[in-house]
């Protein structure tokens, strides 16, 4: 039975990765076909599509009345975004990670604030439906702020070189729909296997979510960011990191809380995650604001935060 659930978990994570990859590729092609601007792709399309695994795991966990798994996934996932992915991107990018854009600067401040907002709202042990509405309204405010200046829509996303036509569009739309179905099935497998492991290993579901599910759901993000870092596409990288952080902490958790309020009876599995999320957020913001660039040394520091986070979580549990 144990090996069966290990197999289910690995297959589900693989489906989340490959289906997430297909969603990103299809949406990028559709964006190019529709002539969408690079800003839209960077700060909304890529971040939103990379958050789809988190969304489906969140909805399935809420419907199964274990929404704390989604909360743990978001907390652990945002540590992954800010420390691991941010650090790796700056290490791989030729000159570090440039943050000169005023949009990036502003979005970083907003993103860090929203990453920490759920921690404040759940401090009473409950992320209620009212809190969920507040998180969704925060997401809407972010979108309005993000899209309110014309200069953010000057450069067309032009990373697709193949010929485009109606057949091109319909093919990618069909692949996108199939990928979404695979993501739903994969999310169900992740939730069911996580419940089994939590009971079998006698550990909290929160710990499984923070350590394992969050990393698995970040694989599409990791793939996209590594590809963009090799091309030194800092704009896309930072847009994806900040957009993904905002979307999971506001829209995803807000929807989950509306479906089923998140009640935390035991904070102990989350305390380390909370602490490292705060540390990751503050240092990421500090590095972005100083010299408007994340250097190689700062990248190593961010990466080390994630490694320490893993070691502390494992040793204390």
N, C-alpha and C positions, 0 to 999 in steps of 0.2 A: 504493500500500500504506500509506503514511504517513497519508493522508487517511482511509483506511478505518478504521485503528486510532484516529485522533482521533475519528471519528464513533462508533465502538464505545464509546470511553471516555466521551464526552459523553452518549450515550444511557444507558449503564450508570449513570453518576452521577445522571442525571435519574430513572431508575427507583429508585435507592437513595433519592433524596429523596422522590419521590411515594409510593413503597411504604412508606417509613418514616413518612411523614405519615399514611397510611391506617392503619398499625399503631397509631400513637399514638391516633388518633381512635377507632378501633374498641375498643381496650383501655380508653380512658376511658369509653366508653359502656357497655361490659360491666361495668366497675367500678361505675358508677352503678346499673346494673340489679341487680347483686349486693349493693349497699349497702355497698361497701368504704369504709373510712375515708380521709380526705384524706391522712393520714400515709402510708398504704400506697401511695397513688397517687403522692405526691410523692417518697418516698425509695426506692421499689422499682419500681412499675409504670412510671412515666414514664422513669426512668433506665434500666431494663432494656430497655424497648422502643426507646429512642433508641440503645441499644448494639447492637441487632440487626444493623445494617449492619456494624459492626466485627466482630461474631461470625461472620457469614457470609464476610466477606473473610478473616478469620483461618482458618476451617476450610478454605476453598477453597485458600488459599495453602499451608497445611500439607499438604493432600492432593496439591498440585502440587510439594511438596518445596522451597518457597521461603518458609518461615515467617518469615524476617527481614522480609518485607513487612508481616506483621501486627504484628511488634514495632515497626517504624518507624511504622506507623499509630497504634498506641497511644501511643507517645512524642509524636508530633506532635499527636495528638488531645487529649492531656491538656494540652498547651500551649494549644491552641485553647480547651478548656473553661475553664481557670483564667484565662488572660490575655484572650483575645478575647471569649468569651461572658460571662465574669464582668464584664469591663469594660463591654461594651455594655449588659448588663442593668442595671447600676448607673447608667449614663448615661441610659437611657430611663425607668427607674423614677422616680416623682415626687420622692421624698425620698432617693434613693440606695438602697442595698440593706441592709435591716435584718437583723441577725444576733443578735437578742436571745435566741432560743430556746436552752436548754441542750442540746437535742438537736442543733441546728445547730452549736453550738460544739464539742461532742464529736465529731460526725460529721466536722467540718472537720479536726480534728487527726488522726483516723483516716484520712480520705481523703488527706490530704497524705502521711502515712506510707506508705500503700499505693501511692500514685503513684510514690514513690521506691524502693519495695521491688524491683521488677524491675531497676532500675539496679544495685542492690547484688548481686542474684543473678547477673546476666549479666557482672559485672566480671571473671570468669575466662574470658570468651569463650563461655560455654555456658549456656543455660537448659535444663537437663535435665528429664527426666520427674519426677525427685524434686523439683526446683524447682517444676514444674507442680503437683504434689500439694500442696506447701507453699502456693502461691498460692491454690489452691482451698480449702484449710483456712482460710486467712486470710479469704476471702470468707464461708465458713460462720460463722466467729467473728463477723464484722461483722454478719451477719444476726441471729444470736442476741442480740448486744448491742443491735441496733437495735429489736428487737421485744420486749424484756423488760419494758417498763413500760406499764401500762394507760392512763396519761394521754396516751399518744401515739395513742390510738385513739378520741378523743372526738368529733371533728368529721367528719361524713360528707361525702365528696366529692359536691358538688352543682352541677356546672357544666354539666350536660346538661338542657335544658328540654323536649325533645320527649317525647311520650307513649311509655311503655315497656310491652312485653309480650313474650310468647314469640317472636312474629314479629320484633320489634325485636332480641331477643337473637340469634336464628338468622341474621338478615341480617348483623349485625355480625361474627358468628363466621365466616360464609362469606367476607366481605370480608377478614377477618384471614388466613384460610388462603390466599386468592389472593395477598394482599400478601406473605406469606412465600415463596411460589413465585417471585414477581417479584424478591424480594430475593436469592434463591439465584442466579437467572439474571444479575442485575445484578452480584453479587459475582464471578461467573465472568468476566464481561466486563471488570470493573475489573482483576482479577488478570492476565488474558491481555494486555490492552492495556498494563498497567504493565510486564510483562516485555518486550514489544516496544519500548517507549520507552526502557527502561533499556539495551537492547542497541543501539538505533538512535542514541541520543544519547551513548552511551559514558559513562553515569553509573551510579552504584550504584542498585540496587533500593531500598536504604534511603532514599536522597534522594527518590526518587519517592514513597515511602510517607509520609515525614515532611512533605513540602511539599504534595503534591497529594491523595493518597488520604485522608489524615487530615482535610483540609478538606472534601472531598466527603462523607465519612461523618458529618461534624458538622452537615450541613445540616438534618436533622430536628430535632436539638437546638436549632439556631439559630432555626428557625421557632417551636418551642414556647416557648423562652425569651423571644423578642421579644414574642410574644402575652401571655405571663404578665407581662412587665415593664410593658406598657401598662396592665395592670389592677393593677399594684403587688402582685402575688402573690409576695412575696419568699420565702415558705415553699416554694412549688413550685419556684422558680428555684434556690435553694440546694440543695434536695433533689435536683433533677435533676443539677446540676453535680457535687455530691459523690458521689451515687449512681453517676452515669456514670463518674466517675474511678475509683471503687473497682471497679466491675464490669469495666471494660476492663482495668485493671491486674492484677486477680486472676483472676476467672472466665474471661474471654476468653483471656488469655495462658496461663493454667493449662491450659485445654483444648487450645490450640494446641500447647503444649509436650508434652502427653501424646500427641497425634497424631504430631508430629514435633519432636524437640528443636531448639531454635533455637541455631545456632552462628554467632557473629559473628567472621569472620576479619579484617575490616578495620573498626576502630572509627571511622575518620575521618569517615564520613558521619553518624555518630550523636553525635559529641562536642558539636557545637553544639546539637543537639536536647537532649542530656542537660543541658548547661549552662543553657539557657533554661527547661527543665522545672523544674530546681532553683530558679532565680530566680523563676519564676512561682509555684511552690508556696510558697516562703518569704514572698514579698510578699503573696500572697493570704491566707495564714495570719495574717500580721502585721496586715493591714487588718481582717480579720474579728475579731481579738482586741482591737484597740484601738477603744474606744468602741462596740464591737459593731455596727459599721455600715461599709459601704464607701461612702465619699462620692464626689461627682462628680469631685473632683480625683484621688482614689485610683483611680477608674475610668479616667480618662484615662491615668494612669501604667501601669495594667495593659494597656490597649489599646496604648500605645506599646511595651511589651515585646514584644507579638506582631508589631508592624510592624518593629521592629528585628530580631527573630528571622528574619522573612522576608528582609529586606534582606541580613543577614549570610549566611544560607544560600545565597542566590542569588549574591552577589558572591564568595564563597569557592569556589563550584563552577563 
